[in-house]
Amino acid sequence: MLFRWLSEIPCVSRVGGEVADLHIGIRTSRLTFKSLNELVAVFARYNLDMEVLSRFASGKHSWLKDYPEAYWYSSMFPSGPKGNKRQRAPVQTRLGPGRPRK
């Protein structure tokens, strides 16, 4: 279900790996408000590392940083106002052309 959900999001160009080592290709040119919300929902539902989504919190998606009361905020920005990082399954999530985030 995870892989199918991800592949149905318009900005996702590819999905690979396994749940414990997930590789997601994102076309930033197709990253819309709706598709970013879908990614947040998928990451929350499957307890994936939301910090990797924080790289999109600029420009037209800077709204991600504007809602510290949002359910996903402390997971996406652990050093922010709600810096309590919740426990999650040990998952390495990679976005982009298959390279790990540094």
Helices and strands as residue ranges (DSSP letters): H 2-7, E 12-18, E 21-26, G 28-30, H 33-45, G 50-56, G 59-66, H 73-76, E 92-95
